[in-house]
């Protein structure tokens, strides 16, 4: 990677001169040429538009499915984007975080830190696959329980079997339907937003009609409870896992950058817009859910359907309404898992391209076979197998399964923070703005 960095520095010296006063208003070189200045050749197919790059991150964030999957973390307590966008525009490569860390860090620290960031990011993304698909398995099985009026509950082997089938289905679709994946991502935008709008309207109306009254604002925004064995303060902090896990997919835009058209602009716009829109709609959704749910939180958490969100829909809308909404939530969550398999495979492929992963020479190969051309098929398969193995944790108990969510958050948080610190501590004037630049605000 050191040779790559030297090449990047020398080939971008002119850009440094043109950006001495801030943002370079001239268009960037073509995507392939810009990637070449980073030391890499174009190997993947560029067929994702700006809106489709945004859709990848927005799909993984998932809003309602993510909220549903993590209610068990947030309910017991009671009812970073600009600097990233700049670096993504300046250096749009699938490796992203570890590449930026290596570029900005001092000579002493660049290799160990980029190694740490790369592995943290890889593990965090695999943890994301595990947690999303585990959440999907629980949703699917909760729908089965709902159909049977709560008279059936899934065993841990059934949950794991459903989880593994989901992971392998995502791998199959990611490999053999890659050409239509951008269109699938576009459709996910509308499906996500439609689900949020429908939920925000239906839950309060159903609650007011079937089991009034709707919870007041003092309860929604001021009621602190503790249904854990932790002190109340820690229970409140633990509830943050839900929004952090939900909104933490913005780095997926970076990992898809080598398949984006006009990546220097598409990727940063995808980061900012997906995080911003998800934050806004997520707040509204959670406020409505808190106002529409029953006040027996322990009863919701211990729902006979095995899923808190299913119980909330059931209480407000009845069996038919809950079934209809949960089927849509389940479909959206399935596409969440598909999107993160894409992002995780691209990041791990880039890491293997730099020789950092075991068996890198095997996994870095890009397929040239029909229907799979320009796809890192071997890495997709590797990611799927790794996810299936790590998912064995869900066979132990619920606490072990919860570690899948913690793995995603902890691994990615470390990977996200390090390149920003490296830029602040050592980057100095090494940062060369790309086509998208927010100026001094990016390091404020």
C-alpha positions in Angstrom: 0.0 0.0 0.0 3.0 2.3 0.5 3.7 2.4 -3.2 0.0 3.2 -3.9 0.2 6.1 -1.5 3.3 7.5 -3.1 1.7 7.3 -6.5 -1.4 9.0 -5.2 0.6 11.8 -3.6 2.7 12.5 -6.8 -0.3 12.3 -9.2 -2.4 14.7 -7.2 0.2 17.4 -6.6 -1.4 19.6 -9.2 -4.7 19.2 -7.4 -3.0 20.5 -4.2 -1.9 23.6 -6.0 -5.3 24.3 -7.4 -7.0 23.9 -4.0 -4.6 26.0 -2.0 -7.4 28.4 -1.2 -10.1 25.7 -0.6 -12.4 23.9 -3.0 -11.4 23.1 -6.5 -14.4 24.1 -8.6 -13.2 22.3 -11.8 -14.7 18.9 -12.5 -12.7 15.8 -11.3 -11.1 13.5 -13.8 -13.2 10.5 -14.9 -14.0 7.8 -12.4 -11.5 5.4 -13.8 -8.8 8.0 -13.9 -9.5 9.2 -10.4 -9.3 5.6 -9.1 -6.0 5.2 -11.0 -4.6 8.2 -9.0 -5.3 6.1 -5.9 -3.2 3.3 -7.3 -6.0 0.9 -8.4 -7.3 -0.2 -11.8 -11.0 -0.4 -12.6 -12.2 -4.0 -12.1 -15.9 -3.7 -11.1 -18.7 -2.5 -13.3 -19.8 1.1 -12.7 -23.6 1.1 -13.0 -24.9 2.8 -9.8 -26.3 6.3 -10.1 -26.2 8.9 -7.4 -29.7 8.1 -6.2 -28.8 4.4 -6.2 -25.7 4.9 -4.1 -27.9 6.8 -1.7 -30.4 3.9 -1.9 -27.8 1.3 -0.8 -27.2 3.1 2.5 -30.8 4.1 3.0 -31.9 0.5 2.4 -29.4 -0.9 4.9 -30.6 1.7 7.5 -34.0 0.4 6.9 -35.9 2.7 9.3 -38.9 0.6 10.4 -37.3 -2.8 10.1 -34.2 -1.5 12.0 -36.4 0.0 14.7 -38.3 -3.3 15.0 -35.1 -5.3 15.2 -33.7 -3.2 18.0 -36.7 -2.3 20.1 -35.5 -4.8 22.7 -32.5 -2.6 23.3 -34.3 0.8 23.4 -37.6 -0.1 25.1 -36.2 -1.2 28.5 -35.1 2.4 29.2 -38.6 3.7 28.4 -40.2 5.5 25.7 -21.1 12.0 11.8 -21.4 12.9 8.2 -19.6 16.0 6.8 -16.0 15.1 7.3 -16.8 11.6 5.9 -18.4 13.1 2.8 -15.3 15.2 2.1 -12.9 12.3 2.3 -15.2 10.1 0.2 -15.2 12.7 -2.5 -11.5 13.2 -2.4 -10.6 9.5 -2.3 -13.5 7.3 -3.5 -12.3 3.8 -3.2 -14.1 0.6 -2.0 -11.5 0.2 0.8 -12.3 3.7 2.1 -11.7 3.8 5.8 -8.4 1.9 6.0 -7.1 3.6 2.9 -7.8 7.0 4.3 -6.2 6.1 7.6 -3.1 4.9 5.9 -2.9 8.1 3.8 -3.3 10.5 6.7 -1.5 8.8 9.6 2.1 9.3 10.4 4.8 6.9 9.1 5.0 5.2 12.5 1.3 4.6 12.8 -0.1 4.2 9.3 0.4 0.5 8.9 -0.8 -0.7 12.3 -3.8 1.7 12.2 -4.9 0.9 8.7 -4.6 -2.8 9.6 -6.7 -2.2 12.7 -9.3 -0.2 10.8 -9.5 -2.6 7.9 -10.2 -5.6 10.2 -12.6 -3.6 12.4 -14.6 -2.5 9.4 -14.6 -6.1 7.9 -15.8 -7.6 11.2 -18.3 -4.8 11.8 -19.9 -5.2 8.4 -20.1 -9.0 8.8 -21.7 -8.3 12.2 -24.1 -6.1 10.3 -25.1 -8.9 8.0 -25.5 -11.2 11.1 -27.7 -8.8 13.0 -29.9 -7.8 10.1 -30.5 -11.4 9.0 -31.0 -12.5 12.5 -33.6 -9.8 12.9 -35.2 -10.9 9.6 -35.4 -14.5 10.9 -37.1 -13.4 14.0 -39.6 -11.3 12.1 -40.4 -14.1 9.7 -41.0 -16.5 12.6 -43.0 -13.9 14.5 -45.3 -13.6 11.5 -45.8 -17.4 11.6 -46.6 -17.1 15.3 -49.0 -14.3 14.6 -50.8 -16.5 12.0 -51.1 -19.2 14.7 -52.4 -16.7 17.2 -49.3 -16.9 19.3 -49.7 -20.7 19.9 -46.3 -21.5 18.4 -42.8 -20.3 19.1 -39.6 -20.9 17.3 -36.8 -22.9 18.8 -33.2 -21.7 18.6 -32.3 -24.3 15.9 -35.3 -23.1 13.8 -34.2 -19.5 14.2 -30.6 -20.4 13.1 -31.8 -22.4 10.2 -34.0 -19.5 9.0 -31.1 -17.2 9.5 -28.7 -19.3 7.4 -31.2 -19.7 4.6 -31.6 -16.0 4.5 -27.8 -15.3 4.4 -27.3 -17.8 1.6 -30.3 -16.4 -0.3 -28.7 -12.9 -0.1 -25.4 -14.3 -1.4 -27.2 -16.0 -4.3 -29.1 -12.9 -5.3 -26.0 -10.6 -5.0 -24.1 -12.9 -7.4 -26.7 -13.8 -10.0 -28.8 -10.7 -10.1 -26.1 -8.1 -9.8 -27.1 -6.4 -13.1 -30.5 -5.4 -11.7 -29.3 -4.6 -8.2 -29.3 -0.8 -8.8 -33.0 -0.9 -9.8 -33.7 -3.0 -6.7 -32.0 -0.3 -4.5 -34.1 2.4 -6.2 -37.3 0.5 -5.4 -36.2 0.2 -1.8 -36.3 3.9 -1.3 -40.0 4.2 -2.1 -40.8 1.0 -0.1 -39.0 2.3 3.0 -40.7 5.7 2.9 -44.1 4.3 2.1 -43.8 2.0 5.1 -42.8 4.8 7.4 -45.7 7.0 6.2 -48.2 4.2 6.5 -47.0 3.3 10.0 -47.0 7.0 11.2 -50.7 7.3 10.0 -52.0 3.9 10.9 -50.6 3.3 14.4 -52.1 6.5 16.1 -55.5 6.0 14.4 -55.6 2.3 15.3 -54.6 3.1 18.9 -57.2 5.8 19.2 -59.9 3.5 17.9 -59.1 0.1 19.4 -57.3 0.8 22.7 -57.4 4.5 23.5 -56.0 6.8 24.6 -52.8 7.7 22.6 -49.9 8.3 25.0 -49.3 12.0 25.7 -46.1 13.9 24.9 -45.1 13.9 28.6 -45.0 10.1 28.5 -43.3 9.8 25.0 -40.5 12.4 25.7 -40.3 12.4 29.5 -41.0 8.9 30.9 -37.9 7.1 32.1 -38.2 3.5 33.1 -35.7 0.7 33.8 -36.6 -2.8 32.9 -33.0 -4.1 33.0 -30.6 -5.2 35.8 -28.4 -2.2 35.0 -28.6 1.2 36.8 -31.1 3.6 35.1 -28.3 5.7 33.6 -26.7 2.7 31.9 -30.1 1.5 30.7 -30.6 4.8 29.0 -27.2 4.7 27.4 -27.8 1.1 26.3 -30.9 2.3 24.4 -28.6 4.3 22.1 -27.5 1.0 20.5 -30.8 1.1 18.5 -30.2 4.4 16.7 -26.5 3.9 16.4 -27.1 0.5 14.8 -29.8 1.9 12.5 -28.1 4.9 11.2 -24.6 3.4 11.0 -24.8 2.2 7.4 -23.6 5.4 5.8 -20.2 4.0 5.1 -21.7 1.5 2.6 -21.7 4.4 0.1 -18.0 4.4 0.4 -17.6 0.7 -0.2 -19.8 1.0 -3.4 -17.7 3.8 -4.8 -15.9 1.8 -7.4 -19.3 0.8 -8.9 -20.7 4.4 -8.8 -20.9 6.7 -11.8 -19.4 10.1 -10.9 -18.3 8.7 -7.6 -16.6 11.9 -6.3 -20.1 13.4 -6.1 -22.4 10.4 -5.8 -20.7 8.9 -2.7 -20.6 12.0 -0.5 -24.2 13.0 -1.4 -25.2 9.4 -0.5 -23.6 9.7 2.9 -25.1 13.0 3.9 -28.6 12.5 2.5 -29.1 8.9 3.8 -28.0 9.8 7.3 -29.9 13.0 7.4 -33.2 11.5 6.0 -32.9 8.4 8.1 -32.3 10.5 11.3 -35.4 12.7 10.6 -37.8 9.9 9.6 -36.4 7.7 12.4 -37.2 10.3 15.0 -40.7 10.7 13.8 -41.3 7.0 13.6 -40.0 6.3 17.1 -42.1 9.1 18.5 -45.2 7.7 16.9 -44.4 4.2 18.0 -43.9 5.4 21.6 -47.2 7.3 21.5 -49.1 4.3 20.1 -47.7 1.4 22.1 -49.2 0.0 25.3 -47.7 1.1 28.6 -46.9 -2.5 29.7 -43.4 -2.5 28.3 -42.5 -5.8 29.9 -45.5 -7.4 28.3 -44.5 -6.0 24.9 -40.9 -7.3 25.3 -42.1 -10.7 26.4 -44.7 -10.9 23.5 -46.1 -14.3 22.7 -45.2 -13.5 19.1 -41.5 -13.2 19.9 -41.1 -9.7 18.4 -42.0 -6.4 20.2 -43.0 -4.6 17.0 -45.4 -7.3 16.1 -47.1 -6.9 19.4 -47.3 -3.1 19.0 -49.0 -3.5 15.6 -51.3 -6.2 17.0 -52.4 -4.0 19.9 -53.2 -1.0 17.7 -54.4 -2.6 14.5 -55.5 -6.1 15.4 -54.4 -9.4 13.8 -55.0 -8.5 10.1 -53.4 -5.1 10.4 -50.4 -6.4 12.2 -50.0 -9.2 9.7 -50.1 -6.8 6.8 -47.6 -4.4 8.2 -45.2 -7.1 9.5 -45.1 -8.7 6.0 -44.0 -5.4 4.5 -41.5 -4.8 7.3 -40.1 -8.3 6.7 -39.7 -7.6 3.0 -37.9 -4.4 3.6 -35.6 -6.1 6.1 -34.8 -8.8 3.6 -33.5 -6.1 1.2 -31.6 -4.5 4.0 -29.6 -7.8 4.3 -29.1 -7.9 0.6 -27.7 -4.4 0.5 -25.3 -4.9 3.3 -24.0 -8.2 1.7 -23.1 -6.0 -1.3 -21.3 -3.4 0.8 -19.5 -5.9 3.0 -18.2 -7.9 0.1 -16.9 -4.8 -1.6 -15.0 -3.6 1.5 -13.5 -7.1 2.1 -12.6 -7.5 -1.6 -10.8 -4.1 -1.5 -9.0 -5.2 1.7 -7.9 -8.5 0.1 -6.8 -6.6 -3.0 -4.2 -4.9 -0.8 -3.2 -8.3 0.6 -4.4 -7.8 4.1 -6.9 -10.7 4.5 -6.0 -14.4 4.8 -6.2 -16.1 1.3 -6.2 -12.6 -0.3 -4.9 -13.9 -3.6 -7.9 -16.2 -3.8 -10.6 -13.7 -2.6 -9.4 -10.7 -4.7 -10.3 -12.3 -8.0 -13.1 -10.7 -9.9 -15.3 -13.1 -11.9 -15.3 -12.9 -15.7 -18.0 -15.6 -16.2 -21.3 -14.7 -17.9 -24.0 -13.3 -15.5 -21.3 -12.9 -12.9 -18.9 -10.7 -14.8 -17.2 -7.9 -12.9 -18.4 -9.3 -9.5 -16.2 -10.3 -6.6 -18.0 -13.6 -6.4 -15.4 -15.4 -4.3 -15.6 -12.7 -1.7 -19.4 -12.7 -1.6 -19.2 -16.4 -0.9 -16.6 -15.9 1.8 -18.7 -13.2 3.5 -21.7 -15.5 3.4 -19.8 -18.4 5.0 -18.3 -16.2 7.6 -21.7 -14.8 8.5 -23.2 -18.3 8.8 -20.4 -19.3 11.2 -20.6 -16.2 13.4 -24.4 -16.6 13.5 -23.9 -19.8 15.4 -24.0 -17.5 18.5 -27.8 -17.4 18.2 -27.9 -21.1 19.1 -26.7 -20.3 22.6 -29.2 -17.8 24.0 -30.6 -14.3 23.5 -27.7 -12.6 25.2 -25.3 -14.3 22.8 -27.5 -13.3 19.8 -27.5 -9.7 21.0 -23.7 -9.8 20.6 -24.3 -9.8 16.9 -25.7 -6.3 17.1 -22.9 -5.1 19.4 -20.3 -6.6 17.0 -21.7 -4.4 14.2 -21.7 -1.3 16.3 -18.3 -1.7 18.0 -16.4 -2.8 14.9 -17.7 0.0 12.7 -17.5 2.7 15.4 -13.8 2.1 15.7 -13.3 2.0 11.9 -15.3 5.2 11.4 -13.5 7.2 14.1 -9.9 6.4 13.3 -9.5 8.0 9.8 -11.2 11.2 11.1 -8.7 11.3 14.0 -5.8 10.5 11.7 -6.8 13.4 9.4 -7.1 15.8 12.4 -3.8 14.7 14.1 -1.5 14.1 11.1 -3.4 15.0 7.9 -2.8 18.7 7.9 -2.4 19.9 4.3 -2.3 16.3 3.0 -6.0 16.5 2.5 -6.8 17.5 -1.1 -10.5 18.4 -1.5 -12.5 16.5 -4.1 -15.5 17.7 -6.1 -17.7 17.8 -3.0 -16.2 19.9 -0.2 -17.8 21.4 2.8 -14.9 23.6 3.8 -14.0 24.3 7.5 -17.2 22.7 8.6 -15.9 19.3 7.8 -13.4 19.4 10.7 -15.5 21.5 13.1 
